[in-house]
Amino acid sequence: MQTSAQRVVAALRSKRFRYDNEAELQAGIAIVLDELGLPYAREHRLGRSRDQIDFMVEGVLGIEVKVDGSLTALTRQAHRYLQHDELAAMLVVTTKSKHRNLPDEVSGKSVEVVWISGGAF
């Protein structure tokens, strides 16, 4: 049986998205999560910090969406976010091929990168 994270990854990889900016890509991801019937919150604040992940799925899986930025900045952000106990794992949905070099594990928690190269949703 697939975990929720595996279901989300498979669904995202099976879709083609059309977007001009991060907000439009996030809207497409929300449609995929709705189709999967998974409960999620948008722009979820992590703990009492200023850290805010784009999607919190089932209260434990974070999804961060990136259309820009360096690998170094993303690695720092993943490390900061995964320090929060409420996150068990993190998916990074990105349009940048360089982000695929993000480590598979950060702060002892699983990280998976889903590279979106564009197209029609």
Wavefront OBJ file of the C-alpha trace (Angstrom):
o trace
v 0.000 0.000 0.000
v 1.332 3.419 -0.942
v 1.925 6.087 1.673
v 0.363 9.502 1.203
v 3.761 10.909 0.205
v 4.186 8.228 -2.468
v 0.673 8.903 -3.772
v 1.345 12.639 -3.969
v 4.682 12.131 -5.730
v 3.164 9.709 -8.252
v 0.228 12.034 -8.939
v 2.459 15.100 -9.370
v 4.801 13.239 -11.701
v 1.869 12.060 -13.820
v 0.577 15.602 -14.468
v 1.735 18.364 -16.740
v 1.372 21.846 -15.331
v 0.917 25.196 -17.033
v 2.009 28.143 -14.926
v 3.565 31.569 -15.205
v 4.474 31.926 -11.549
v 4.644 30.089 -8.234
v 1.054 30.947 -7.279
v -0.274 29.287 -10.455
v 1.860 26.187 -9.867
v 0.570 26.032 -6.279
v -2.996 26.214 -7.599
v -2.292 23.211 -9.832
v -0.815 21.284 -6.918
v -3.919 22.053 -4.839
v -6.046 20.522 -7.604
v -3.936 17.348 -7.485
v -4.281 17.141 -3.691
v -8.042 17.647 -4.009
v -8.214 14.847 -6.594
v -6.364 12.556 -4.169
v -8.813 13.466 -1.397
v -6.010 14.286 1.032
v -6.606 16.911 3.715
v -4.178 19.823 3.518
v -3.638 23.375 4.647
v -2.113 26.125 2.495
v 0.579 28.463 3.818
v 0.871 26.515 7.064
v 2.864 28.216 9.830
v 5.331 25.849 11.476
v 5.239 26.179 15.237
v 5.631 29.661 16.626
v 8.252 30.610 14.071
v 7.941 32.696 10.946
v 8.520 29.555 8.886
v 5.572 28.878 6.612
v 5.397 25.861 4.311
v 3.308 26.058 1.152
v 1.233 22.935 1.920
v 0.845 20.776 5.020
v -0.694 17.458 3.987
v -2.365 15.252 6.585
v -0.673 17.287 9.300
v 2.782 15.708 8.786
v 3.930 16.053 5.155
v 5.197 19.425 4.036
v 5.244 20.503 0.395
v 7.390 23.463 -0.589
v 7.046 24.895 -4.111
v 10.012 26.587 -5.799
v 10.260 28.290 -9.173
v 13.463 30.161 -8.369
v 16.350 30.282 -5.942
v 19.666 28.595 -5.355
v 20.255 25.064 -4.132
v 22.100 26.495 -1.126
v 19.129 28.652 -0.123
v 16.722 25.736 -0.575
v 18.948 23.441 1.504
v 19.032 26.008 4.329
v 15.250 26.401 4.132
v 14.679 22.618 4.196
v 16.984 22.294 7.203
v 15.132 25.078 9.036
v 11.689 23.673 8.221
v 12.564 20.096 9.117
v 13.688 21.157 12.581
v 9.982 21.465 13.376
v 8.592 18.345 15.042
v 5.282 18.524 13.189
v 6.969 17.812 9.848
v 7.764 14.135 9.337
v 8.892 14.542 5.713
v 9.084 17.143 2.991
v 8.427 17.231 -0.735
v 9.956 19.981 -2.805
v 8.127 20.663 -6.050
v 10.452 22.690 -8.222
v 10.929 23.967 -11.744
v 14.705 24.206 -11.286
v 16.706 21.154 -12.306
v 19.534 22.161 -9.925
v 17.174 21.614 -6.981
v 17.213 17.882 -7.765
v 20.579 17.832 -5.987
v 18.921 18.476 -2.629
v 19.894 15.731 -0.143
v 17.444 12.821 0.280
v 17.522 13.388 4.018
v 17.750 16.619 5.993
v 17.762 16.757 9.778
v 17.106 13.006 9.843
v 13.879 13.359 7.833
v 13.052 12.278 4.297
v 13.135 14.836 1.489
v 11.949 14.110 -2.034
v 12.235 16.446 -4.989
v 9.631 16.486 -7.754
v 10.947 18.348 -10.777
v 8.250 19.991 -12.898
v 9.461 21.081 -16.322
v 6.279 22.788 -17.507
v 3.505 21.992 -19.950
v -0.283 22.004 -19.842
v -2.408 21.153 -16.840
l 1 2 3 4 5 6 7 8 9 10 11 12 13 14 15 16 17 18 19 20 21 22 23 24 25 26 27 28 29 30 31 32 33 34 35 36 37 38 39 40 41 42 43 44 45 46 47 48 49 50 51 52 53 54 55 56 57 58 59 60 61 62 63 64 65 66 67 68 69 70 71 72 73 74 75 76 77 78 79 80 81 82 83 84 85 86 87 88 89 90 91 92 93 94 95 96 97 98 99 100 101 102 103 104 105 106 107 108 109 110 111 112 113 114 115 116 117 118 119 120 121
